[in-house]
Amino acid sequence: MGEDRLLVHPGQLAHPLLFLRSLKLTAGAVDGPLRKVVGFGVEDVLELALRLSDRSLRALSAAWPEPNSAGDSEEAGPLACEVTAAEVYAAAEVARADPQALVSLCRCPERAGRALQWLTCRIEDLKLRYHPEAPLLGPVLALSAHGRCLPVPACAATDAVAPAVARLLSLLPPDALKASEARMQDLTVGRLARLLGLDTVPARPGPVCVLSSPSHRYDIAIVSAVAESSLATRLEEGRAALADTAQDRGRLVVYGGPRFLGPELVYDTLYLHVEEVAEILHDAEGNLALLALFVLELTQHPGIHGIGYRDALTAWSAWHRTGALLVPGPDGDNVAGVATESVRDEVWDRAAAWSGVDEVLAAVQLPPAEDFLHTRLSPAQGGAAGTYADLDHATPEGLVMVRAATLPPLVIVAVPDRGPGAILDVVAMSGLAESLRTTFTTLGPVVTHATLPHGAPLLVQMSVARQAHAHPASPQSPTPPCGMRSDGERGSEEWLLLRSSVDADTGRIGIEIDPPLLAAFSGDGREGHAIVGRLLHHLIEQVRLGRGAKPGTGAEAFSAAWNSTHPVLRLTAATHAWPATAPAFTLPNSPHVHARALRAAAAAVRSAEVPAGSWRGPDAYRRGGPGEQLLHALEGELDQQIRAFQPSLMPELARQLNAAWADRTRSAQQSAVNLATPWAENWTYEAHRRQADGARSTTALQLLLQHALTSPPSGERAVDVLAIADLAALAELVLRSGLTAVAASRRLHDLRLDIAPSGVFTLTTGPDTDDTDADSSPEQHEHLGFDADAYHQARQQLLTARLMAAEPALTDGAAVLAAPPPRTEVAFTPPELPAGSQLARADRLLHEEWGCGFSALGAVLATAADWPTDPDGIAAVTTEDLAAEAASWSDLPASEIRAAVARLRLHTGNAAGSGSHPYTEVERRSRPLIQPLITVGDTLLVLPWLACAARDAYAAYLDGGRLPHPDLPDKITQALLRHRQQLDKHLEREIAEAVRAAGYAHRSPLLEKTARAHGIHELAGEIDLLVADPTTGRLWVIEAKNPTPAIAAPALLQHIKKFTRDYCDKLLAKTATLAAHPHQAASLCGITPAQNWRVLPLIVTRTVEPSAFLADPRLPYTTAERLTAVLANPTDPEPGWIPA
């Protein structure tokens, strides 16, 4: 209330905080007229009730005993309710406290005095109301009897507010009531506009204000009511205003005023109080898509006639927690009810969780968390106590970020640089603020220094200056307190000019980061970290001294602790040829979207009359069986949904796919940068999550785009962001189901299929522990037991390990101080293909077969990646324009460029694929990542970020001796295969050099004739590397292989069979031969003393080998960079992948 934070008793209200917040808004509409009529207003009544509640609760809580330390243990004994003498005394004092003493505490004592008199009842006039819907005492805050005035209990004070406000509003004259109704509507519309982040608000909204959200597929009618009798009328007017809303759009009536609806049965329109909307968005961390999906869930409710609930927030909590209110099932005319699992008030609990943060925010005169658009609570990090809070608020001037902590009380307000090419943009500034918060709250000496007396919070404000601070004009200006030489010591010859500010009264310090200070964070970031540490120590010391406190931690102890941790910021360099426009990717991907996809899939299964039941192994995926019927139903549903949309679906899918690739590429670079730093462990999980999310999003959208080419959209359904999200979730479900079923049909792993009568299905690949079918034959369950999840996890771990071992590209100060370079055109550089190499031969064969080579393909992809676009990020061009621009830039023959464009086009003629379930194919299928020029009619859709990803994919494929194209001529494939054989030889030399550098006795290669000369006559083929380790008594027979990677199930099966047949069997035979002649084998490595030897096989590959993840891998596997670690481990490796 004002600047005071008051304790509130909930009384008998369902959601007391929502009610009290609604009264604050109502007071702004009615208090002016009320003060003229009765001399006080709603705000005065509210303040009196809250101050009475606060006084009572503070007195009582001070007397509460400490919680029983035994808690719920057996020693605690039975639950006992007892009241201590201290509590009795405190309660007596509260009961005798004079209510008149509260008047002087109010902001307007004169009005508060009149309100208290109005809310005081003589004891003989008091009428008790024994009704579950009405307060016991009515609008009464104080009782007068026998010449004394006594307060009502705290719970009754809260309950008295509603009837008091109702009685006050009934005193408004008709003209004043009409003006208050109009003002209430203005305030409600403004409040909702702020919650939704709208830039403009209707100037004169009228009794019903209608807002539409084209992107989120729902319409809102805003109404309000002051008089009790008008609420029902206003709600019906709001519903009528949405009567013409399209059937597939959600309908939401938002109302304002002092009253809330009770239990509701929702048919086609959802009613929410504006404060309920505020609480929903607060719980959703400002995610407007979740609000839209919640509205659709309640107003569409497929399969039933309506949904009933006790209150709207109960329904929201159930939906938000579980992802859906309705389970899939056939249509019917019944209604569903939202179960009430808990009687707790989640609004109250949420406010309690935020109370500590709100106290800190209030102390620095910032609004409470509920007033911010985006909020998130998180536990403190690094062993710090208290709570962290992240709050963001968008203003016309840009984003303001608040990062708060409760122990010590700390608020960091950061304003990122909005300029083009800014270093401290939103991401970087957020990272800096969070690093500062962690450092402030985890280092003991720093915590002590930042903890101000009496629990006062420290406020740190950070902003960015585009230009370096000007040097003081006067040479007599005092030397800055934090001068530092480049070696980290104080010195008079090298000083950094800093701009900062201190306000001891408010505990505020400000730092303006200019380019020279930013440049100090180049290299390893230590210099800038130390400078900021010294500056912060000095500024906090000034705050402490200005508040009459002790100086705090000494400078040396503070700096020692500060410099012992990672730098709060470190700048790295990155040179790339990314597209100029980086659109944001904001497609919803919450569990709620996937629940909608599952519901649509279940409906398709029921419609296709796929039988319900459970199947295992071949019974699940036999031709024409339930598995195949399931996939056809899902594929048909996806195609049908795509065709139902307007043709504008295609460019919108292209826009979303381009944005997804932008997000995935930039996110991968950020992960790579942070994984190469000393704090890499903090980023491991985040890097894995980003990689998985990015792969899912791009793969699903590519599948959608390709399906839209083969099943063009031609319907009437409008395209919006929720439509794309629904389609992407359904595509992901189709793809995952198809990959699982097809892989099982190839016997890569087992399969169990369960289909319920509702159409809900599960496809599982692991062993079925509940399977008791003793009659099934062993042949029925024969499969390779390939563990796809473990394989992908190992690949991610290998990628992470390589990134963590990489050396980051550090910047120097001069690069930071220099102006950001503009995008400049670079000359075309054709790929360097050594004369006579297999790659050069493959390039020549490409010219013969396709009319273009690697140079033309690269020129077209680079031109597409740099094509100018609108802010949406994509462009529609003609084939001729793209070819002309690429030819002009590369100076290659126009005929080659046109041939390259033709090979890179994805169109209706090549997008369909062949065979059943073609979307599960990779190696033998055209796809957007390989043919990124999307052809729609006579137009090419250029997706620069997709083209950029395709360029990287082609480069990676060629580095590995492959060219990803389904119709690649066989002689080109053979040339590339011979190039891969050269890569195999390079791998053999690489591991031999690693073993030699590690000091192991070895022989590489061991030829058959050499073995025969030493008495080993049965060796079948050469050995790539033989290692003898006399300290462990192990002879390692190592095979180095760099096979062509496989992705799709058919290629993967072929790969595994070839690997098992051609490599594993031979290596085991070679190992057995050497095991029969261990001493001769050791002598070949230069180890002559006789000893006992264990002969162990080992396969070393460049990448993670899928054959290592079979149920019976037979051999141990590792990669080249892990070889020496495996050799040094005294434990013999088990068959399968050797984890790091």
N, C-alpha and C positions, 0 to 999 in steps of 0.2 A: 504494500500500500504506500504509494509514493516511493521514498527511498528506504522505507522500513520493510523488513521481511518478518512476517507474522506467522505464528503457529496456528493451524486451523484444525478444529475438531470436525470430523466428517458428518456428525449428526446421523440422521436416518436417510440421507440423500444417496441415490444410486451412484452418481458421479458428482460429488460436491464441487470439485475444481472446475468442471465444465460449467456448472451452474453459476459459480462465482465469476468466471470469466465472461459469461454471457451478460451478467448484470453490469460489468464494467462497460460493455458496449451499449447496453440499454441506458445506462446513466447518461451517456453522451447525447442520447436522443431526447430524454424526458426531463433532465434535471433543470434546464432553463425554465420551462413553464411551471414545474413543480415548486421551485423556489419562490416564484411569484404567488403561488396559491397557498402553500403551507409553510414557506420559510426554510425549507430544506429539501433535499432530494435523495434519490436512490443511493448515490455515492456516500452520503452521510450515514444512512442506515447501515450500509455495507461496512463502512469503516468502524462504526461503533460495535457491530457484532463481531468483527474480526479482532478488534482490540480486546474485547471482553474474553473471547476464546483464547487469545494469545496470553493474556495475563493469567488466566486460570491454568493453562497448560504449562506455562513456565514455572509457576509456583508448585504445581503438583509433580512435575517431572524432576524437579530438584530433590524431591523427597523419595523418589522411587528407589528401592534397594537395588544393589548390584545383582545381575543375573546369577543364578546358582551355577557355580563352576562345575558341578557334577553333570549338568546338562541332562542329556537323555541316557546317561549310562545307568547300569543296574544299581549303582550306589545311590542314585538320586532318589529312589523310593517312589511312592505314589505321588501323583500330582496334588499339591496342597495349595489352596487359595487362602492367603492370610494378609491382613493389612497391618502394617507396622504403625507404631505410635507416631513416628515422624509423618507418615502419610495422613493419619487422622488429624494431626495438628495442622498440616498444610491445607487439608480440605476445609477445616474449620475457618482458617484464615481467609481462604478463597470465598467461602460462603458469606463471611462478614464484610468483605471488601466493598467499599462504597463505589457504585457505578459512576457517580458524579466525577470521580477522579479520572475517569477515562476521557472526559470531555476536553480537558486541557491538552491531552496527547494528540488530539485530532488536528487535521490541517486547518480546519475552520471551526474553532471552538464554539463560535456563536451559533452556527447552523447545527453543530453536533448537540449542543445543549437543547435546542428546540426538538431535535429528533429524539433525544433520550426522554424528554418529557412526554413526547407522543407515544413512545414505546414502553412507558411505565404504566403498570396497571395496579389498582388497589386490590388487595388480597380478597376483599369481599366481592369484587366484580369479576374475579377470574373464573372463566368457564373452561373446564378441562374437556378435551376432545378425544374420546376413545375411539379412534378410527385409524385403520392401517394406512390410509392415504393422507391423513392430516396430522400436523404437529400437535403434540399434547397441549401445549400452552398457547399456541397461536402466535400472533405478532407481538410478543412480549419479550423485552430484554431485562426488565427490572420490575420488582414488586415492592409496593409501599405498604407498610403495616406498622401500627403502633409508633408512628413517628420516625420510622427507620426506612431506608431504601436498600434493598438487597438484590444482588444480581441473580439471574437464572443460571443454571449449569451451562458449561461450555457447549455440550451437545444441543441443548435447547436454544442457545444463542444462534447456532448455525441453522437450526430448523426454523427459527423465527423469521429469517430473512425473506423466504418465499411468500408467506402470507402478508408480511409487512409491505413488500413491494406490490403485491396484488392490490392491497387496500389503497396504497398511494396512487397507483395508476387509475383506480376508479374515481379519484378525486379530480382528475384532469377535466376541464371544460371541453365541450365538443371541438371548438376551434383549436384549442391547444393540443387535443388528442390527434386531430388531423395533421397538424404540423409535426407532431412527434412521430407519427407513422411515417411521414415522408422522410424525416431525418433518420429514422431507424433504417429505412430502406437504403438511403445513401451510405450509411455506415456499414451495413451488411455487404453491400456490393463492393465497397472499398476494401473491407476486410478480406473477402474472398479473392478479390483481384490480387492483393498482396500475397495471399497464400499460393495462388496459382502462378505467381510471377509474371502477371500481365503488365505490359508497358503502358497501356491506356485503360482508362476506366470511363464508362459512359457518364457524361456530365449530368444528365437528367434521366436516371434509370426508369422512372415510372413505377407503378405498383408491381409490375412483373418485368424483370430484366432477363433477357435470354442471351446466353453465351453459347457458342458452338466451338467444339474442338475437332477440326477436320482431321488432325493427325492421330487423335486418340479415340475417335469414334463414339463420342457421347455428347449430348446437349444438356445444358444446365439452365434451369429457370430459377431465378433468385427472387424470393419474396421475404416479407417480414411482417410481424404483427406485434403491436404493443398491447392492445386491448385483448382480453381473454377470448371474447366472442368472435374476434375476426381471424384467428389463426386458421381454423378449418376452412374458411372461405378463401383465404390467401393460398393455402396449399392446393385447393382445388383449382384456383385460377392458374397456379404454376403448372399443375398437371395438364390443364387444358391447353396451355401455351405450347406444350410439347406433343400435342395430339398428332401433328402431322410429321413427327420425326420418323425417319425410315425405320423399318422393322429391325434391321440388323444393328441399329445404333442404340447405345444406352441412354436412359432418361434419368436425370437427376434433378430433384427439386431441393435447393438449398434455402433454408429459412433462417431468419434471425429473430431475436427477441428474447424475452425472459423465460419462455416456456419450452419444454422438450416433449417430444412424442414418446409414448410408451411402447408396448409390444405392437408389432406391425406384421401384416401379411402382405408381402410385396408381389404384385402381379407383373406390371410392366414399368413401374416408376419407383425409384428409390427416393426416400425423404431423409435428408441429413441436416441437422443443425449446423450452422457455420462453424461452431466450436467443435463439433464432431469431425468436420472436415479437417480442421486444424490439427486435431489429435491424430487423425489417421495419417496425415502427411508427416507429422512429427515422428510417428512410429515407423513410417516408410522411408525415413531419412530424406524427405523431399521428393521422392520418386513419383512423378505424376502418372507414369504408366501403371503403377500399382493401383492407384485410385481408379483409373479408367477400367482396369481389368476387374476390380471389385464391383464396380457399377454394372459391368456386363454380366458378371456372374449372377448377380441378384435380379437383374431385369430380363435377362435372356432365359435363364434356368431351363436348359433343354431337357426334355423328358418329363417335366412336371408342370403343374398349373401355377404354382406359386411357392414362395419360401417365407416361412414365419420365423420370427426371432423375438427374444425378450427385449433387447435393445440393440441398436445398430452397432455399437462398439463390441458387443459380444459376438455378433456375426463377423465383424472385421477381424477380430482376434483369432477366431476359429479358422477363417479363410486364410489369413496371413500365415498362420502357423502350419497348416496342413497343405496349403496349395490349392484346395478346392473344397467347396461345401457339398457338392453333389457327386456321388459315385456314378459312373456310366451305367446306363440301363435303358430298357425300352421305354418309349413314350407312354404317358398315362395322364389321367386327369387328377391325380392326387396332389397333395401339397407336402412339402418337406419342412421340417423344423430344425433350427440350429440348436444343438444340444448345449446346455450350460454346464460345462465341466467344473467351473470354479465360481465361487461367490466373491472372489477378490475383485477389487476395482483396479484394473490394470492401468487406468489413468493415474490413480493415486500412487500405485507402485512405481510407475515411470517417473512421476514427479519426485518421489522419494529418491530414486536413483540419480536424478539430476540435481537434487537439492544442494549438494555440496558445490557443484559447478555453478549453479545459479547464484549462490552466495558470493563466490569469487567474482563472477561477472557483475553482480550488483555493486560490489565494493569498488570496482573501477568504472562504475557508471555506464556499463554496457547493458543492453536489454537482456532479458532472460532467454534461455535456449528456445523456448516456444516461439519467439519472434524471428528466429533465423529460418531460412528456407531449407538448409541442408545441415543436419546435425547427426553426430555419431558419438556414442560413448565407447570407450575401450579400456581394458585394464592397463595399468601402468606397466612400463617395460623395464627390463634390466634390473629387476629387484626393487624398483621404486615403490613407495607406498602411495595410497590414494588412487585417484581416477584421472584418466585423460579424456578430453573432449575435443572433438574437431567440429567447428562450426564455420559455415560459409554463407556469405550473403552477397547477392548480386546488386550492384548499384549502377546508376547511369554512367558513373566514372569508371566502373570496372568491378572486379571481384575483390572482396575483402575477406581474408581468411583469419580466423581466430583459433588458436591452439592453446588450450587451457589445461591446467593441472591443479589438483587440490592440495597436494603435499609436496613441496611448499606451495602456498597459494601463488599461482603464476598465470598470467595471461600474455600471450604473444599475439600481437596484431600485425599481420603482414599484408602488404599491398604489392602484388606482382607487377612486373613491367609488361604493359600491353603492346609495346612497340614491335614492329616486324623484326624478326631475328633476335629478339631479346634473350639474354642468357638467363636472367632470373624471371622466367615466365611462370605460369601457374604451377607447373610440375616442380620446377627447380625451387621456387620460393616455398612451396609447401614442404618439400624435403628439408630445406634449410630450417624452417620454423620447427618442424618435428624433431630435427637433430638437436636444435638448441633446447627444446623442452626436455628431451631425454638427458642431455648433459646437465641441465639445471637440476634435475630431480634424482639423479643416480649417483653423483659423486659427492661424498660426504662433506668435504670442505666447501664445495660450491653450494650445496644445499644449505649449509650453515650460514654462508654469506648472503644468500638470496632470501633467507627467511627473515622477514621484517618483524619488529615487535608487535605484540597484540594481534597476531594473525593477519596483519594487513597484507594484501596481495602486491606483488610486483608486476607492473605493466611494462612490457617491452614492445615498442612500436618500430617496425622496420619498413623502410621505403627505399625506392631506387632513384638515383639521380643519373640522368643520361650523360651529363658532362662532368668532368673532374671538378672538384671544388676549387674555387679560386683561392690563391694564396693571400693571406692577410696583407693589406697594403702597407702597413707599418712594420718596419723591420724590428721594432721593439715589442712586437706581439709576443705573448708568452708561448713557450715551446709546448706543443701538445704533450699530454701526459703519457701517451702510449707509443712514443717513438721506438722504432726497432730497426736494427740493421738486418741485412739479408741472412746473417748467421744466427739470428734469433736473440742477440744481445742488444742491450741499450747502446746507443751510440749517437753522437752529435752530428755525424756527417750524413746520415741517411734517415730522413723522417718522412712519415706518411701523414698527409693532412687529412683529418677526419672531421666530420660534422655530426655532432650529437647534441642531445638536450637532456636536461634533468628537471623534474618537478618533484621535490621531496614531499610536498604536502599530499600529492595524489599517488606517490610511489611510481611515477612514470619516468621511463627513460626512452629516448628515441635515438635511432641510428639510421643515418641515410647512407646507403651503400653506393658509392660512385665507382667508375671504372678502375682507378688505381687500387682501391680496397678490394675490388673483385679480382683484380689481377694477382693479388697476394695469395689467392687460393689456387693458383696454377701450380703445376708440378704435383707434388704430393699433398698440397693443401695445408701443410703444417704451418707455414709462415702466416697465412691469413687466419688460421685457427688461433695461433698464439696472439696475434694482434687483437682479434675480437675478444679473446679471453681477458687480456689486459684492459681493454677498453671497458668491458662489462664490469670487471672488478672495480675500476675507478668510478664508474657511474653509480653502481650500487653503493659504494662507499659514500658517495656524496648524498645519496638518498638517506642512508642510515644516519649520517651526521646531521642532515637537515631535520630529521625527525627526533633528534636527541638520543639516538641509540649508540651503542658501542660500534667501533669501526667494523667489526666482524672478522672474517678470516683474513690473515695477512696476505700481502701480494704474492710472496714466494710460495706459500702453501697453496694458495688458490691456483697459481699458474702451474705448479707441479701437478696438482690433481687435474686441472683443465687439459694440460698437454699430455696426460697419460691416456687419454681416450682418442677415438678416431676423430679426424677433423669433421667439423659440422658441415663443411662443403668442400668439394674437390672438383675442379674443372678438368674435363678430358676433351680431347680433340677427335673429331670425326669428319672425314671427307666422304661425301656420297653424292650420287646423282639421282636424288629422289625427285619426285614431281614437286612443282611449286606449290600446289594447293593440297593441304592435308585436312580433308573433311573429318569431322568428329563422327565416331561410330557409337551410336546410342541405342541400338536395337535392343528391346527388352529380351531378356533371356533368363527370367526367374523361374523357379519351380512352378509358378502359377501358369506360365505360358506352356510349359511341358505337360501340365495336367490337362490343359485344353486340347493339346495335340493327342494325348492318350484318349480323351473322350471322343474326339473325332475318329480316331483309329478304331475304337471299340464299336462305334456306330457303323463304320464301314464293314467290320467283321460280321456284325449281326446282319447287315443288309445283304452281304454276299452269302449268308447262310453257311459260313464255315462251321463245321461241327465243333461242339464243346467236348473237352476231354483232356487226357494226358497221354503223351507219347514220348518214347525214348529211342534214341539212335536212329536206325534206318526207318523205323515206323514213322518218325517225325518228318523226315525229309524225302520220303520216296516220291517218285514222279506221280503227280496228281494227288498226293496225300495232303494232310492238313497243313504242313509247313508251306508247301507250294501254294495252296489255296490262300493261306494267310498273306503271303507276299503279294500275290496278285490283287487281293483286296486292298492292301495298303497302297500299292502302286496305282491302282485305279482311283483311289480316293485322292491321292496327290494330283494326278492328272486332271481329275474332275474339278478339284478346287482351283487349280491354275486356270483352266478354261473359263471358269465362272467370273473371273475378274475382267475389268476393262483393259483394253490394250495398253494403257499407261502402266500396267504392271511391269512390262519389260524394262523401260528406262529406270523405274524405281528399283527393281532388282539390281540393275547394273550400278546404280548409285550406291546402294547398300553394300554390294560386293566390293566396290572400289574403296569405300570407307572402311570396310572390315580389313582389307589388305593394308590400308594405311595404318590402321591401329595395330595390326599384327606386326608389321615391319618396324614401326617406331617402338613398339613395346619390346620387341626382341632386342633391338639395339640398346634400349635402356637396361634391360636385364643383363645383356652382355657386358655393359660398362660396369654395372654394380657387382657382377660376379667376379670381375677382375680386380676388386678392391680388397683391402683388409677386412671389411665387414661383409664379405661374400656370404658367410653362413646365414646372415639375416635375410638374404635375398633368395636362398635356395627354394623355399616353398613358393614364394611369390613368382619366381621365374617359371617353375613347373606349372603353376596355375595359369599364368599368362599364356604359356605355350599351348596348353591344352584348350583353353578358351578360344584362343585365336584359331587353332586348327579346326575346332568344331564349327565356329562361325563361318569361316571361309569355305570349308568343305560343304556345309549345308547350303550356303547361298550359291555356290557353283553348281551344285546338283539342281537347285531350283531354276537357275538361269538356263541350264542346258535342257531341262524338261520344258521350260517355257518356249524354247525354240522348236521342240518337237510337238508340243501341244499348245499352240499359241493361245493366249488369253483373248476371248472374244465375247465375254459376258457383260453384265451390268453392274457387278459388285464394285464399289468404290475401293480405291487403293489407299491405304494409310499405314502408319508404322505398326499398328497392331496386326494388320493383315499380313504384313511381311514377317512379323515375329511368329504368328501362328503357322505360316507356311514353312518358315525355317525350322521351327520345332518339329513339325510333321515330317519334313524332309530328313531331319536328323534321326527321327525314329525309324523311318523307312530304311535309311542307309544302315543304321546299326543292326536292324533286324535282318536286312538282306545279307550283310557281311557275315553275321553270325551263322545264318542258315546255310549260305553257300559254302562257307568254310567247313561246316559240319558235313555237308553232302560230299565234300572231297575227302572226308575222314581225317581232317586235320585235328579235330577234337570231337568230344562227345556233344550231344544235344538233348535237352529235355524241353519239350513244348507243352505248356499248359494253357488252355483256353477255357475261360469261364462262360457260362450262359450269357453274361452281360456283354461279352465281346472283349473283355480285358484279357490280355495274354502276357505270358512271360516266356522268354527264351533264355535258358541257362546253359552254360558250357561245362561247369565244374562237375565233380562226382556227386551223385545223388546219394546222400547218406541214409535217406529214408526208403531207398529202393529195396524192396523185399521180393522182387520177382525172381524166384529161384528157377523158374522154368526157362528163362531166357538163355540162349546158347552163348558161349564165349565169342563166337564169331560175330554175334549181333552187336557187341560192344567194342569190337576191335577198332582202334583209331590211334593216331600218332600222339595224342595227348598234348598237342601244342598249346602252350600257355601264352596267349597273345598279350595279356595284361603285363605279365612279367617281362616279356620281350620289349614292349614299348617303354616300360619303366626303366629297363636297363639302357635303352637307347637315350632316354632323357638324362639319366645319370651320367652317361658317357659324355653327352653334349655339355652338361653342367661342369663336369670335371675339366674338359678342355677349355671352357670359358674361364674357369677359375685359375687355370694355369697360364692363361694368356697375359701378356704384358700390355697394360693399358696405354693408349696413346695420350700422353700428358701434354698439356699446353704450357706455353711460357707466358710471362706477363706481357710481353710485347704483342702477342697475338690477341690478348684480351683487350688491350688498350687501342688496338687498331680498329678502324671502323669496320662493321660487318660487311664482308664482300658481297656485292650484288651477284645475282645469277648471271654468269657469263657463258657464252657459247664456246664450246671446246671443239677442236678439230676431230673429225672421225678417225679412229685408229683401228685398222683391221686387226683381227687376231693373228698372233705370231705362230705360224705353223712351220716347224723345222722342215727344211727340204728333205724329201725322201722318207719322212715319217709316215706312220699309218694314219695320223690325223690329216696330213696333207693329201694322202691318197683318198681318204674318205671325202675330203672337200672337193677333190677333182671329180670323184664319182657323183657327188651331189649335183655338181654343175651339169654332168651328163644326163642324170636322171630327172632332176627337178628344174634345171635352168637357173639355179642360184646356189650359193654356198653359204658357209658360216658368216661371212662378212655381210651379205645382204640380209640374212635373218637378224643379225645383231643390229644393223642400221635401222631396220623397220621397228624393232622392239624399242630401241633407244629413242627414236622419233616419237613413237606413241607414248612413251613414258614422260616425255617432256612437252607433250601437246598442251597448248593453253586451253583452260577450261573455265566454266563459270564457277561460282562459289560451291555449287553442288559437287564439283570435282570430276565430271565426265563431259564428254563432247561428242556430238554427232557430226561426222565428216563423210566425205565421199572417198571411195577407193582411190580415185585419181588424185585428190588433194593430198592424201597421206603418202601415196607413192611418189608424187612430185616433190614433196618436202624432203622425204628420205633420200631420194636420188640427188637432190640439190645439195644436201648437207654432206652426204658420204662420197659424192662424185663417182658412184658406181653406175654401171649401165642401167638405164631405166627398165630394160627387159628383166634384169636380175631382180630389181626391186619389186616389179609387178609379180614375178614368180614367188618371191618371198612373202609378199602380202597374201597371195592366194594360199600358200601353205599355212599361214598363221590365222586364217579366217575360220571361225566357227559359225556354221549356218545350218539351216534345216536339212541340207543334204548329207552332212557328216555328223550331226549331233546325236542322232538316234542310237547309233551303235547297233550291234548285231547280237543275236542269241537272247536267251532269257536273262532277266535281271542285269542288263548291261551296265547299270550304274555301279555295280560291284567290281567292275573291271578297271584297271588302271593302265597296265602296260599296252593293252591292245585296243584302246579306245581314245577317240578324240575327246578333249576336255578343255575347259577354259584356261587352265594354267599353261597348257601347251599351245593352244590356239586362242589367244586372248583378244583377237579382233572380232567382236560380236557383230554379226550381220543381221540386220532387221530390215527386210525389204531391200531398197537400194542404198541403205545407209550403214555405215560402220559406226558402232558405238565404241569410242575409245575410252578405256578405263586406265588412266596412267599408272595407278598403283598396281593393278593387275598386270599390266605390261612390264612394270618394274620387277614384280615377282617372277614373271615368266622369263625375263632376261636372266635373273639370278638362277632360275631353275635350269635353263639351257646351259649356263656356264658350269653349274655343278654336275650336270649330266655329262658334259663333254670332258670335264676333269676326270670323271670316272670311266671314260671310254664308252659312253652311251649317247644315243640321240632319241629323245622320247617322242616317237611318232608312230602311229599304228600302221602306216603303210610304207615304212622304210624298206627300200629294196634290200634283198638279201646280201648282195655283194658289199653294200655299205656296212651292213651289220657285221660281216666278216672282217672288214678292215678295222672297225672299232673293237672287235673282239681281240684282234692281234695287238691292238694298242693296250688293251687290258692285260694281256700276257706280259707286256713290257712292264706294266705297273706291278704285276706279281713279282717279277725279278727285282724291281726296286724295293718292294717290301722285304724280300729275302735279304738283300744287302743291308737294309735299315736295321732289322732285328739282329743280324750278325754283328753289326757295328755297336749296337746297344749292349750286347752280351760282352763283346771285347772291352768296351769302356768300363763295364762293371767288374771286369777282372776274372771272368769265368773262363775255364778251359773249354774250348769248343772246336768244332769242325764244321765248315760251311762252304759249299755243300759236301755231303758225303756221297760220292759216286759209287755205282755198283762195282766198277773195276777196282776202285781203291779198296772197297770192302773185301773183295775177293783176294786181293794181294795180302790182306791181313788175316785171312783165314775165315772170313764171313762169306760163305758161298751162296746162301739162300736169300740174300736181300733182293726183294722185288721192287726195284726202282730206287732212285736217289732219295736221300734225306736232305731236306732243306737246311736243317740246323741240328747238330748234335752237341749237347752241353753236358759236361761232366763236373759234378760238384762233390769233391771228396769229403767236404765237411759234413754233408748230410747223407752221403752215400747214394746220391741219386744221379741217374743217367736220363737226361731228357731227350726224347725223340720228338722234334718239333716240326710241324708242317705249317708253312706260311701260305695263306690263301687270301685272295682278294676277289671273291666271286661277284657276279652281277647281282645287285640287290633285287629282291622281289617284294611286291606289295600285295597285289590281288591274290585271292586264294588259288586260282589255277597256277599262276606263276610261282607262288610260294611253295605249293606242293611239288612242282617240278624241280624247283631249286633244292628243296630238302631231300628229295629222292636222289638227285644227282650228287649232292654233297655226301649223303650217306653211302651211296654206291661207289663213287669214284675216289673219295678222300678218306672217309672213316674206315672202311674195310681195309684199304691199303695201308693206312697208318697203323692199324692194329696188327696187321701182318708184319710190318717192319719192326714194330715194337717187340713182337714175339721172337723174331729172328735175333734181334740184339740181346734179348733177355737170355737166349741160349749161348751168347758169346759176349758176356759183359766185359771181361778183361780186355779182349781185343778191341771192343768199342771204346773203352776208356783210353787205351793206348793211342787210338786215332786222335784223341783230344790232347795227347801229351801227358796223360796220367799213367805212369808205369807201375807204381807200387800196387801190389795185389790187395784188394779189400772186397768186402761184400757190397754189391750194388743192387739198387732197386731201379728198374727200367720203367719210366713213366712216359706215356704219350701226352702230347699237348698240341692243340691247334691254335694258331695265332692268326687273327684276321685284322683287316683295317677297321672295319665297323663291327657292330654287334651282330653275331651270326644267329639267325633264327633256329638253326638245328640244335643249338644249345638249350632250347627251351621245350624239347620234347619230353614225353614221359620217361623215355629211356634214351638219354643223349649219348651214352656209351663212352664219350671222351670229355675231358675238361677243355674249356674254351676261354680264351682271353684276347685282348687286343694288343697291338704292338707297344703302345705306351705303358701298358701294365705288365709287360713281360718280365722285366727285371724284378718287380715287386713280387710276382708269383714265384720266381726262382728263389728269392730271398726268404720267402715264408717257409719256416721249418715244417709246417703241416702239409702233407700231400693233398693236392686238390681232389675234390670229388668230381665225378662226371657232371657235365653241365656248365653253365656260365659261372665263372669265378667272380664273385662280387668284389667291388673295391673295398 
